[in-house]
Amino acid sequence: MFQMAKRAVKEAWQKGKQAIITSSLAVGALVAGISPASANTTPTIDTSQVTSTFSTMSTTVITVIGAVAAVAVTIMGIILAWKYGRKLFNMLAK
């Protein structure tokens, strides 16, 4: 189970990196598209690519958080069970 969760986190992380790179390139293209020669004219910027990239990135981040949260809650449960189980055993052993 742990290996499956680890693989899911790794895949989500790779998708997140790809979304960040894509959004960086999209923003860079928008910035590079505005030249000083066209400063007197009203620039037209197509924001649909940036909007869709950020939408994809937010979906990827939520997926990563979901994968990490499942593993974190499982580990926290094991730690708490161990801690309180040891206390209970010590109390019964007395």
Rosetta blueprint (number, residue, H / E / L):
1 M L
2 F H
3 Q H
4 M H
5 A H
6 K H
7 R H
8 A H
9 V H
10 K H
11 E H
12 A H
13 W H
14 Q H
15 K H
16 G H
17 K H
18 Q H
19 A H
20 I H
21 I H
22 T H
23 S H
24 S H
25 L H
26 A H
27 V H
28 G H
29 A H
30 L H
31 V H
32 A H
33 G L
34 I L
35 S L
36 P H
37 A H
38 S H
39 A L
40 N L
41 T L
42 T L
43 P L
44 T L
45 I L
46 D L
47 T L
48 S H
49 Q H
50 V H
51 T H
52 S H
53 T H
54 F H
55 S H
56 T H
57 M H
58 S H
59 T H
60 T H
61 V H
62 I H
63 T H
64 V H
65 I H
66 G H
67 A H
68 V H
69 A H
70 A H
71 V H
72 A H
73 V H
74 T H
75 I H
76 M H
77 G H
78 I H
79 I H
80 L H
81 A H
82 W H
83 K H
84 Y H
85 G H
86 R H
87 K H
88 L H
89 F H
90 N H
91 M H
92 L H
93 A H
94 K L
